[in-house]
Amino acid sequence: MALSKPSHGRWTERYPLARLGLAGDLAVALAATIVATFTRFLMDSQLPPGFPFLTYFPVVIVSAFVLGTRAGALTALLSGMASWYWFLRPTDAFVLTHNGQVALAFYAFITVTEIALVHWMQRSNRLLVAEREANARLAETRELLFRELQHRVSNNLQMVAALLTVQRRQVSDESARAALDEAARRLQTVGKISRQLYDPSGEAQDLGSFLDQLARDVIETSTDRKIAHEVSADRKASISPEAAIPLALVVAESIANAIEHGFTATQDTPRLDIRLTHPAGELLAVEIEDNGRGLPSGFKLESSDSLGLRIATMLAGQLGGTFTLTAGGRDSGARARLELPLSAA
């Protein structure tokens, strides 16, 4: 006996449950016919004249449904013979009158229709299960390919960053060395972002956890110092894949600027606070506040020659938002603030 492989889909997709072979199907058909005949005898006194096939139709359906077309056909054949012998007049004989022919033809039509419908339904279900499993395998393959692509893109960006670092060693001009350092750092940051950025389904990501990992990556890339950070949100927010890269770069530039210019070399407890707020119903704000030395006197963002701050301002504009850098709420420090419409995020 070979049991059919069960499906994890709807319960109707698991039928027929077993393949018993010809002998097994014949035994089941005989048992079903005996049960149906015995039941018909019990009901005979309670039924009006006629109804010779009343108890046989259900067992034909059940046999075909549970064990397949062959079991259903054998049950229909044996049940037809039993009803012909015991319940078609003249009873207790295989005599076929005109009325008996009509009754048996009607019985044959009904049972063939039942078995055919069951067979077509089960065949359609099997095809549906096979198609769903094929789609699942395709989705799994797509996800693996997607992750491999993301991995290769990230590795390529990291390689370019490493090449820039090597090239820096051959440059004597300090401004050129600083520019190469900045380019290498940005490429490393984008490479790390790409590893966690996209989900193959294209679903939006939780912004709080995304920024927490981003802060860890930028701190690790920018400095060897231990800098504490905390991400807080007034409510849960998410970020779409399209907006994630520019938003991440704005936040990364803000964190890197705080590390490079905000914290002094002798500061004992450098700290970054990253806050997600909703100042208005249709706005989302991301604040990065440090406890460093603060902004220089007379600082104006629009006149700053910092490439990172100019990049942050440009990317904020692309998102339809604004970027500001002001004094922090503490006695010292600075606060970078990205404000953008929720529709952009």
C-alpha atoms as a printed R data frame, in Angstrom:
    type eleno elety resid chain resno       x       y       z
1   ATOM     1    CA   MET     A     1   0.000   0.000   0.000
2   ATOM     2    CA   ALA     A     2   1.457   3.379  -1.018
3   ATOM     3    CA   LEU     A     3   0.127   6.346   0.887
4   ATOM     4    CA   SER     A     4  -0.165   9.553  -1.093
5   ATOM     5    CA   LYS     A     5   1.917  12.469   0.066
6   ATOM     6    CA   PRO     A     6  -0.202  14.781   2.221
7   ATOM     7    CA   SER     A     7  -0.501  18.403   1.259
8   ATOM     8    CA   HIS     A     8  -0.152  21.247   3.708
9   ATOM     9    CA   GLY     A     9  -2.943  23.150   1.973
10  ATOM    10    CA   ARG     A    10  -6.717  22.790   2.369
11  ATOM    11    CA   TRP     A    11  -7.982  19.466   3.654
12  ATOM    12    CA   THR     A    12  -9.708  18.673   0.340
13  ATOM    13    CA   GLU     A    13  -6.310  18.807  -1.364
14  ATOM    14    CA   ARG     A    14  -5.123  15.760   0.592
15  ATOM    15    CA   TYR     A    15  -7.474  13.324  -1.170
16  ATOM    16    CA   PRO     A    16  -7.346  10.584  -2.229
17  ATOM    17    CA   LEU     A    17  -5.717   9.566   1.009
18  ATOM    18    CA   ALA     A    18  -4.347   6.183  -0.065
19  ATOM    19    CA   ARG     A    19  -3.587   4.019  -3.059
20  ATOM    20    CA   LEU     A    20  -4.463   0.446  -2.047
21  ATOM    21    CA   GLY     A    21  -3.973  -1.366  -5.328
22  ATOM    22    CA   LEU     A    22  -6.643  -3.356  -7.179
23  ATOM    23    CA   ALA     A    23  -7.129  -5.932  -4.411
24  ATOM    24    CA   GLY     A    24  -7.418  -3.274  -1.734
25  ATOM    25    CA   ASP     A    25  -9.859  -1.184  -3.778
26  ATOM    26    CA   LEU     A    26 -11.968  -4.297  -4.452
27  ATOM    27    CA   ALA     A    27 -12.042  -5.171  -0.745
28  ATOM    28    CA   VAL     A    28 -13.102  -1.658   0.183
29  ATOM    29    CA   ALA     A    29 -15.759  -1.640  -2.555
30  ATOM    30    CA   LEU     A    30 -17.152  -4.964  -1.305
31  ATOM    31    CA   ALA     A    31 -17.236  -3.743   2.303
32  ATOM    32    CA   ALA     A    32 -18.931  -0.470   1.288
33  ATOM    33    CA   THR     A    33 -21.525  -2.391  -0.746
34  ATOM    34    CA   ILE     A    34 -22.281  -4.694   2.206
35  ATOM    35    CA   VAL     A    35 -22.734  -1.718   4.533
36  ATOM    36    CA   ALA     A    36 -24.967   0.101   2.039
37  ATOM    37    CA   THR     A    37 -27.047  -3.067   1.403
38  ATOM    38    CA   PHE     A    38 -27.483  -3.774   5.111
39  ATOM    39    CA   THR     A    39 -28.536  -0.169   5.714
40  ATOM    40    CA   ARG     A    40 -30.999  -0.326   2.804
41  ATOM    41    CA   PHE     A    41 -32.601  -3.457   4.281
42  ATOM    42    CA   LEU     A    42 -32.971  -1.702   7.645
43  ATOM    43    CA   MET     A    43 -34.667   1.266   5.986
44  ATOM    44    CA   ASP     A    44 -36.855  -0.771   3.645
45  ATOM    45    CA   SER     A    45 -39.917  -0.776   5.880
46  ATOM    46    CA   GLN     A    46 -39.696   2.981   6.415
47  ATOM    47    CA   LEU     A    47 -39.393   3.941   2.727
48  ATOM    48    CA   PRO     A    48 -42.159   4.237   0.140
49  ATOM    49    CA   PRO     A    49 -41.942   1.916  -2.895
50  ATOM    50    CA   GLY     A    50 -38.879   2.637  -4.979
51  ATOM    51    CA   PHE     A    51 -35.607   4.217  -3.887
52  ATOM    52    CA   PRO     A    52 -33.522   1.100  -4.632
53  ATOM    53    CA   PHE     A    53 -30.264   3.069  -4.792
54  ATOM    54    CA   LEU     A    54 -30.775   5.414  -1.853
55  ATOM    55    CA   THR     A    55 -27.995   4.065   0.408
56  ATOM    56    CA   TYR     A    56 -25.591   3.277  -2.440
57  ATOM    57    CA   PHE     A    57 -24.972   6.786  -3.758
58  ATOM    58    CA   PRO     A    58 -23.191   7.969  -0.578
59  ATOM    59    CA   VAL     A    59 -20.767   5.032  -0.427
60  ATOM    60    CA   VAL     A    60 -19.830   5.522  -4.084
61  ATOM    61    CA   ILE     A    61 -18.990   9.188  -3.416
62  ATOM    62    CA   VAL     A    62 -17.052   8.415  -0.240
63  ATOM    63    CA   SER     A    63 -15.056   5.616  -1.878
64  ATOM    64    CA   ALA     A    64 -14.123   7.780  -4.858
65  ATOM    65    CA   PHE     A    65 -13.299  10.735  -2.654
66  ATOM    66    CA   VAL     A    66 -11.142   8.857  -0.140
67  ATOM    67    CA   LEU     A    67  -9.497   6.184  -2.321
68  ATOM    68    CA   GLY     A    68  -9.750   7.468  -5.866
69  ATOM    69    CA   THR     A    69 -11.552   6.790  -9.137
70  ATOM    70    CA   ARG     A    70 -10.970   3.029  -9.304
71  ATOM    71    CA   ALA     A    71 -12.325   2.406  -5.817
72  ATOM    72    CA   GLY     A    72 -15.350   4.541  -6.620
73  ATOM    73    CA   ALA     A    73 -15.995   2.695  -9.896
74  ATOM    74    CA   LEU     A    74 -15.732  -0.734  -8.226
75  ATOM    75    CA   THR     A    75 -18.074   0.395  -5.453
76  ATOM    76    CA   ALA     A    76 -20.549   1.702  -8.037
77  ATOM    77    CA   LEU     A    77 -20.412  -1.607  -9.958
78  ATOM    78    CA   LEU     A    78 -20.911  -3.858  -6.914
79  ATOM    79    CA   SER     A    79 -23.576  -1.550  -5.477
80  ATOM    80    CA   GLY     A    80 -25.442  -1.554  -8.794
81  ATOM    81    CA   MET     A    81 -25.465  -5.341  -8.867
82  ATOM    82    CA   ALA     A    82 -26.618  -5.550  -5.237
83  ATOM    83    CA   SER     A    83 -29.441  -3.065  -5.726
84  ATOM    84    CA   TRP     A    84 -30.475  -4.834  -8.958
85  ATOM    85    CA   TYR     A    85 -30.627  -8.232  -7.228
86  ATOM    86    CA   TRP     A    86 -32.367  -7.261  -3.983
87  ATOM    87    CA   PHE     A    87 -34.313  -4.048  -4.616
88  ATOM    88    CA   LEU     A    88 -35.333  -3.918  -8.302
89  ATOM    89    CA   ARG     A    89 -38.468  -5.891  -9.087
90  ATOM    90    CA   PRO     A    90 -38.610  -8.764  -9.467
91  ATOM    91    CA   THR     A    91 -36.372  -9.003  -6.400
92  ATOM    92    CA   ASP     A    92 -33.894 -11.781  -5.526
93  ATOM    93    CA   ALA     A    93 -33.043 -12.322  -9.176
94  ATOM    94    CA   PHE     A    94 -31.007 -10.775 -11.958
95  ATOM    95    CA   VAL     A    95 -34.038 -10.148 -14.156
96  ATOM    96    CA   LEU     A    96 -34.036  -6.922 -16.120
97  ATOM    97    CA   THR     A    97 -37.385  -5.404 -16.982
98  ATOM    98    CA   HIS     A    98 -37.981  -2.217 -18.910
99  ATOM    99    CA   ASN     A    99 -38.449  -0.282 -15.662
100 ATOM   100    CA   GLY     A   100 -35.312  -1.912 -14.266
101 ATOM   101    CA   GLN     A   101 -33.343  -0.841 -17.332
102 ATOM   102    CA   VAL     A   102 -34.454   2.756 -16.861
103 ATOM   103    CA   ALA     A   103 -33.602   2.640 -13.148
104 ATOM   104    CA   LEU     A   104 -30.158   1.124 -13.740
105 ATOM   105    CA   ALA     A   105 -29.439   3.615 -16.527
106 ATOM   106    CA   PHE     A   106 -30.359   6.423 -14.155
107 ATOM   107    CA   TYR     A   107 -28.141   4.883 -11.455
108 ATOM   108    CA   ALA     A   108 -25.229   4.516 -13.890
109 ATOM   109    CA   PHE     A   109 -25.578   8.127 -15.044
110 ATOM   110    CA   ILE     A   110 -25.608   9.474 -11.485
111 ATOM   111    CA   THR     A   111 -22.656   7.393 -10.262
112 ATOM   112    CA   VAL     A   112 -20.526   8.137 -13.331
113 ATOM   113    CA   THR     A   113 -21.253  11.836 -12.856
114 ATOM   114    CA   GLU     A   114 -20.342  11.622  -9.157
115 ATOM   115    CA   ILE     A   115 -17.067   9.822  -9.808
116 ATOM   116    CA   ALA     A   116 -16.145  12.132 -12.698
117 ATOM   117    CA   LEU     A   117 -16.797  15.249 -10.616
118 ATOM   118    CA   VAL     A   118 -14.729  13.879  -7.735
119 ATOM   119    CA   HIS     A   119 -11.906  12.956 -10.120
120 ATOM   120    CA   TRP     A   120 -11.882  16.372 -11.806
121 ATOM   121    CA   MET     A   121 -11.956  18.161  -8.458
122 ATOM   122    CA   GLN     A   122  -9.060  16.126  -7.092
123 ATOM   123    CA   ARG     A   123  -7.091  16.543 -10.317
124 ATOM   124    CA   SER     A   124  -7.599  20.315 -10.191
125 ATOM   125    CA   ASN     A   125  -6.532  20.357  -6.560
126 ATOM   126    CA   ARG     A   126  -3.384  18.376  -7.336
127 ATOM   127    CA   LEU     A   127  -2.512  20.784 -10.139
128 ATOM   128    CA   LEU     A   128  -3.162  23.690  -7.797
129 ATOM   129    CA   VAL     A   129  -0.917  22.196  -5.116
130 ATOM   130    CA   ALA     A   130   1.835  21.528  -7.662
131 ATOM   131    CA   GLU     A   131   1.589  25.094  -8.972
132 ATOM   132    CA   ARG     A   132   1.668  26.528  -5.454
133 ATOM   133    CA   GLU     A   133   4.715  24.444  -4.564
134 ATOM   134    CA   ALA     A   134   6.433  25.530  -7.791
135 ATOM   135    CA   ASN     A   135   5.665  29.167  -6.967
136 ATOM   136    CA   ALA     A   136   7.047  28.680  -3.472
137 ATOM   137    CA   ARG     A   137  10.258  27.241  -4.912
138 ATOM   138    CA   LEU     A   138  10.494  30.150  -7.358
139 ATOM   139    CA   ALA     A   139   9.955  32.628  -4.524
140 ATOM   140    CA   GLU     A   140  12.657  30.920  -2.470
141 ATOM   141    CA   THR     A   141  15.028  30.995  -5.446
142 ATOM   142    CA   ARG     A   142  14.247  34.662  -6.032
143 ATOM   143    CA   GLU     A   143  14.953  35.456  -2.403
144 ATOM   144    CA   LEU     A   144  18.273  33.593  -2.512
145 ATOM   145    CA   LEU     A   145  19.267  35.379  -5.725
146 ATOM   146    CA   PHE     A   146  18.212  38.698  -4.257
147 ATOM   147    CA   ARG     A   147  20.236  38.184  -1.120
148 ATOM   148    CA   GLU     A   148  23.227  37.078  -3.185
149 ATOM   149    CA   LEU     A   149  22.887  40.214  -5.309
150 ATOM   150    CA   GLN     A   150  22.709  42.406  -2.218
151 ATOM   151    CA   HIS     A   151  25.726  40.603  -0.789
152 ATOM   152    CA   ARG     A   152  27.733  41.120  -3.973
153 ATOM   153    CA   VAL     A   153  26.761  44.803  -4.224
154 ATOM   154    CA   SER     A   154  27.802  45.332  -0.618
155 ATOM   155    CA   ASN     A   155  31.087  43.485  -1.163
156 ATOM   156    CA   ASN     A   156  31.818  45.535  -4.279
157 ATOM   157    CA   LEU     A   157  31.202  48.782  -2.407
158 ATOM   158    CA   GLN     A   158  33.430  47.618   0.421
159 ATOM   159    CA   MET     A   159  36.134  46.727  -2.141
160 ATOM   160    CA   VAL     A   160  35.944  50.183  -3.724
161 ATOM   161    CA   ALA     A   161  36.207  51.727  -0.250
162 ATOM   162    CA   ALA     A   162  39.288  49.594   0.442
163 ATOM   163    CA   LEU     A   163  40.851  50.686  -2.863
164 ATOM   164    CA   LEU     A   164  40.291  54.317  -1.941
165 ATOM   165    CA   THR     A   165  41.957  53.677   1.395
166 ATOM   166    CA   VAL     A   166  44.959  52.140  -0.379
167 ATOM   167    CA   GLN     A   167  45.058  55.070  -2.797
168 ATOM   168    CA   ARG     A   168  45.058  57.484   0.147
169 ATOM   169    CA   ARG     A   169  48.435  56.179   1.255
170 ATOM   170    CA   GLN     A   170  49.954  57.396  -1.986
171 ATOM   171    CA   VAL     A   171  48.535  60.908  -1.673
172 ATOM   172    CA   SER     A   172  50.503  63.528   0.234
173 ATOM   173    CA   ASP     A   173  48.046  66.417   0.022
174 ATOM   174    CA   GLU     A   174  46.062  66.536   3.278
175 ATOM   175    CA   SER     A   175  42.859  67.820   1.692
176 ATOM   176    CA   ALA     A   176  42.981  65.042  -0.908
177 ATOM   177    CA   ARG     A   177  43.629  62.468   1.803
178 ATOM   178    CA   ALA     A   178  40.650  63.791   3.786
179 ATOM   179    CA   ALA     A   179  38.430  63.640   0.677
180 ATOM   180    CA   LEU     A   180  39.451  60.034   0.035
181 ATOM   181    CA   ASP     A   181  38.785  59.192   3.676
182 ATOM   182    CA   GLU     A   182  35.303  60.706   3.433
183 ATOM   183    CA   ALA     A   183  34.561  58.880   0.174
184 ATOM   184    CA   ALA     A   184  35.754  55.561   1.609
185 ATOM   185    CA   ARG     A   185  33.670  56.055   4.749
186 ATOM   186    CA   ARG     A   186  30.545  56.858   2.750
187 ATOM   187    CA   LEU     A   187  31.010  53.822   0.530
188 ATOM   188    CA   GLN     A   188  31.472  51.582   3.558
189 ATOM   189    CA   THR     A   189  28.315  53.018   5.086
190 ATOM   190    CA   VAL     A   190  26.265  52.487   1.920
191 ATOM   191    CA   GLY     A   191  27.670  48.966   1.651
192 ATOM   192    CA   LYS     A   192  26.555  48.118   5.173
193 ATOM   193    CA   ILE     A   193  23.162  49.733   4.608
194 ATOM   194    CA   SER     A   194  22.601  47.611   1.514
195 ATOM   195    CA   ARG     A   195  22.983  44.426   3.563
196 ATOM   196    CA   GLN     A   196  20.026  45.252   5.765
197 ATOM   197    CA   LEU     A   197  18.065  47.635   3.609
198 ATOM   198    CA   TYR     A   198  15.748  45.734   1.324
199 ATOM   199    CA   ASP     A   199  13.406  42.890   2.007
200 ATOM   200    CA   PRO     A   200  12.777  40.712  -1.097
201 ATOM   201    CA   SER     A   201   9.033  41.252  -0.641
202 ATOM   202    CA   GLY     A   202   9.493  45.018  -0.856
203 ATOM   203    CA   GLU     A   203   7.874  45.579   2.533
204 ATOM   204    CA   ALA     A   204   8.632  48.674   4.588
205 ATOM   205    CA   GLN     A   205  11.034  48.239   7.522
206 ATOM   206    CA   ASP     A   206  10.690  49.322  11.120
207 ATOM   207    CA   LEU     A   207  12.483  52.658  11.238
208 ATOM   208    CA   GLY     A   208  13.608  52.423  14.866
209 ATOM   209    CA   SER     A   209  15.524  49.160  14.478
210 ATOM   210    CA   PHE     A   210  16.854  50.301  11.093
211 ATOM   211    CA   LEU     A   211  18.339  53.487  12.599
212 ATOM   212    CA   ASP     A   212  19.731  51.612  15.589
213 ATOM   213    CA   GLN     A   213  21.726  49.277  13.331
214 ATOM   214    CA   LEU     A   214  22.715  52.199  11.112
215 ATOM   215    CA   ALA     A   215  24.115  54.109  14.089
216 ATOM   216    CA   ARG     A   216  26.154  51.063  15.117
217 ATOM   217    CA   ASP     A   217  27.576  50.738  11.605
218 ATOM   218    CA   VAL     A   218  28.473  54.432  11.261
219 ATOM   219    CA   ILE     A   219  30.112  54.559  14.690
220 ATOM   220    CA   GLU     A   220  32.086  51.402  13.914
221 ATOM   221    CA   THR     A   221  33.177  52.812  10.546
222 ATOM   222    CA   SER     A   222  34.015  56.327  11.761
223 ATOM   223    CA   THR     A   223  35.914  55.841  14.996
224 ATOM   224    CA   ASP     A   224  37.576  53.419  17.372
225 ATOM   225    CA   ARG     A   225  36.116  55.225  20.357
226 ATOM   226    CA   LYS     A   226  33.230  53.818  22.341
227 ATOM   227    CA   ILE     A   227  30.265  56.088  21.731
228 ATOM   228    CA   ALA     A   228  26.956  55.333  23.404
229 ATOM   229    CA   HIS     A   229  23.763  55.827  21.444
230 ATOM   230    CA   GLU     A   230  20.056  55.365  22.005
231 ATOM   231    CA   VAL     A   231  17.139  55.360  19.581
232 ATOM   232    CA   SER     A   232  13.714  56.374  20.874
233 ATOM   233    CA   ALA     A   233  10.371  56.869  19.140
234 ATOM   234    CA   ASP     A   234   7.101  58.386  20.226
235 ATOM   235    CA   ARG     A   235   5.317  55.735  18.163
236 ATOM   236    CA   LYS     A   236   6.130  52.955  15.731
237 ATOM   237    CA   ALA     A   237   7.210  54.145  12.299
238 ATOM   238    CA   SER     A   238   8.309  52.408   9.108
239 ATOM   239    CA   ILE     A   239  10.405  53.379   6.111
240 ATOM   240    CA   SER     A   240   9.854  52.369   2.495
241 ATOM   241    CA   PRO     A   241  12.782  50.948   0.494
242 ATOM   242    CA   GLU     A   242  12.716  53.954  -1.860
243 ATOM   243    CA   ALA     A   243  13.234  56.459   0.970
244 ATOM   244    CA   ALA     A   244  15.573  54.350   3.090
245 ATOM   245    CA   ILE     A   245  18.849  55.097   1.270
246 ATOM   246    CA   PRO     A   246  18.589  58.931   1.267
247 ATOM   247    CA   LEU     A   247  17.256  58.993   4.825
248 ATOM   248    CA   ALA     A   248  20.019  56.639   5.977
249 ATOM   249    CA   LEU     A   249  22.678  58.797   4.310
250 ATOM   250    CA   VAL     A   250  21.343  61.964   5.988
251 ATOM   251    CA   VAL     A   251  21.412  60.260   9.382
252 ATOM   252    CA   ALA     A   252  24.839  58.743   8.658
253 ATOM   253    CA   GLU     A   253  26.278  62.154   7.715
254 ATOM   254    CA   SER     A   254  24.804  63.690  10.867
255 ATOM   255    CA   ILE     A   255  26.306  60.982  13.074
256 ATOM   256    CA   ALA     A   256  29.678  61.170  11.309
257 ATOM   257    CA   ASN     A   257  29.684  64.979  11.629
258 ATOM   258    CA   ALA     A   258  29.000  64.704  15.364
259 ATOM   259    CA   ILE     A   259  31.811  62.170  15.783
260 ATOM   260    CA   GLU     A   260  34.292  64.204  13.761
261 ATOM   261    CA   HIS     A   261  33.494  67.725  14.938
262 ATOM   262    CA   GLY     A   262  31.328  67.416  18.037
263 ATOM   263    CA   PHE     A   263  33.244  65.235  20.470
264 ATOM   264    CA   THR     A   264  36.546  66.316  21.919
265 ATOM   265    CA   ALA     A   265  39.439  63.915  22.243
266 ATOM   266    CA   THR     A   266  39.267  64.116  26.039
267 ATOM   267    CA   GLN     A   267  35.499  63.712  26.389
268 ATOM   268    CA   ASP     A   268  34.754  60.843  28.752
269 ATOM   269    CA   THR     A   269  31.176  59.899  27.856
270 ATOM   270    CA   PRO     A   270  30.377  60.779  24.262
271 ATOM   271    CA   ARG     A   271  26.746  60.057  23.538
272 ATOM   272    CA   LEU     A   272  24.252  60.268  20.681
273 ATOM   273    CA   ASP     A   273  20.476  60.425  21.123
274 ATOM   274    CA   ILE     A   274  18.420  59.578  18.032
275 ATOM   275    CA   ARG     A   275  14.739  60.435  18.334
276 ATOM   276    CA   LEU     A   276  11.795  59.746  16.049
277 ATOM   277    CA   THR     A   277   8.945  62.172  16.546
278 ATOM   278    CA   HIS     A   278   5.774  63.212  14.752
279 ATOM   279    CA   PRO     A   279   5.546  66.986  15.222
280 ATOM   280    CA   ALA     A   280   2.424  67.115  13.043
281 ATOM   281    CA   GLY     A   281   0.023  64.569  11.670
282 ATOM   282    CA   GLU     A   282   1.673  64.354   8.254
283 ATOM   283    CA   LEU     A   283   5.304  64.888   9.306
284 ATOM   284    CA   LEU     A   284   8.089  62.646  10.561
285 ATOM   285    CA   ALA     A   285  11.164  64.076  12.255
286 ATOM   286    CA   VAL     A   286  14.490  62.334  12.945
287 ATOM   287    CA   GLU     A   287  16.765  64.122  15.424
288 ATOM   288    CA   ILE     A   288  20.393  63.261  16.137
289 ATOM   289    CA   GLU     A   289  21.659  65.107  19.209
290 ATOM   290    CA   ASP     A   290  25.149  64.827  20.681
291 ATOM   291    CA   ASN     A   291  26.641  66.007  23.973
292 ATOM   292    CA   GLY     A   292  29.809  67.360  22.372
293 ATOM   293    CA   ARG     A   293  31.364  70.810  22.213
294 ATOM   294    CA   GLY     A   294  28.505  72.336  20.211
295 ATOM   295    CA   LEU     A   295  28.479  74.483  17.093
296 ATOM   296    CA   PRO     A   296  31.076  77.167  16.441
297 ATOM   297    CA   SER     A   297  30.059  80.740  17.032
298 ATOM   298    CA   GLY     A   298  28.103  82.225  14.152
299 ATOM   299    CA   PHE     A   299  27.552  78.847  12.468
300 ATOM   300    CA   LYS     A   300  25.129  78.865   9.553
301 ATOM   301    CA   LEU     A   301  24.264  75.669   7.748
302 ATOM   302    CA   GLU     A   302  23.698  77.332   4.382
303 ATOM   303    CA   SER     A   303  27.193  78.828   4.394
304 ATOM   304    CA   SER     A   304  28.978  75.728   5.692
305 ATOM   305    CA   ASP     A   305  31.699  74.282   3.454
306 ATOM   306    CA   SER     A   306  31.200  70.762   4.862
307 ATOM   307    CA   LEU     A   307  30.536  68.333   2.004
308 ATOM   308    CA   GLY     A   308  28.667  65.962   4.330
309 ATOM   309    CA   LEU     A   309  26.256  68.669   5.491
310 ATOM   310    CA   ARG     A   310  25.673  69.787   1.911
311 ATOM   311    CA   ILE     A   311  24.914  66.195   0.949
312 ATOM   312    CA   ALA     A   312  22.480  65.892   3.868
313 ATOM   313    CA   THR     A   313  20.697  69.103   2.857
314 ATOM   314    CA   MET     A   314  20.440  67.955  -0.775
315 ATOM   315    CA   LEU     A   315  19.089  64.503   0.133
316 ATOM   316    CA   ALA     A   316  16.525  65.999   2.519
317 ATOM   317    CA   GLY     A   317  15.291  68.152  -0.350
318 ATOM   318    CA   GLN     A   318  14.980  65.075  -2.563
319 ATOM   319    CA   LEU     A   319  12.680  63.558   0.068
320 ATOM   320    CA   GLY     A   320  10.581  66.719   0.121
321 ATOM   321    CA   GLY     A   321  11.822  67.611   3.608
322 ATOM   322    CA   THR     A   322  14.278  69.885   5.376
323 ATOM   323    CA   PHE     A   323  17.565  69.431   7.212
324 ATOM   324    CA   THR     A   324  18.724  71.735   9.998
325 ATOM   325    CA   LEU     A   325  21.689  71.791  12.376
326 ATOM   326    CA   THR     A   326  21.264  73.829  15.545
327 ATOM   327    CA   ALA     A   327  22.508  73.990  19.110
328 ATOM   328    CA   GLY     A   328  21.449  71.085  21.285
329 ATOM   329    CA   GLY     A   329  18.988  71.201  24.122
330 ATOM   330    CA   ARG     A   330  21.697  70.533  26.698
331 ATOM   331    CA   ASP     A   331  24.290  73.058  27.876
332 ATOM   332    CA   SER     A   332  26.478  71.885  24.991
333 ATOM   333    CA   GLY     A   333  26.147  69.761  21.902
334 ATOM   334    CA   ALA     A   334  24.403  70.060  18.555
335 ATOM   335    CA   ARG     A   335  21.149  68.783  17.146
336 ATOM   336    CA   ALA     A   336  20.699  67.677  13.539
337 ATOM   337    CA   ARG     A   337  17.075  67.415  12.481
338 ATOM   338    CA   LEU     A   338  15.581  65.834   9.368
339 ATOM   339    CA   GLU     A   339  11.913  66.618   8.861
340 ATOM   340    CA   LEU     A   340  10.010  65.049   6.000
341 ATOM   341    CA   PRO     A   341   6.439  64.234   4.988
342 ATOM   342    CA   LEU     A   342   5.136  60.852   6.067
343 ATOM   343    CA   SER     A   343   4.185  60.175   2.446
344 ATOM   344    CA   ALA     A   344   7.891  60.289   1.538
345 ATOM   345    CA   ALA     A   345   8.805  57.836   4.290
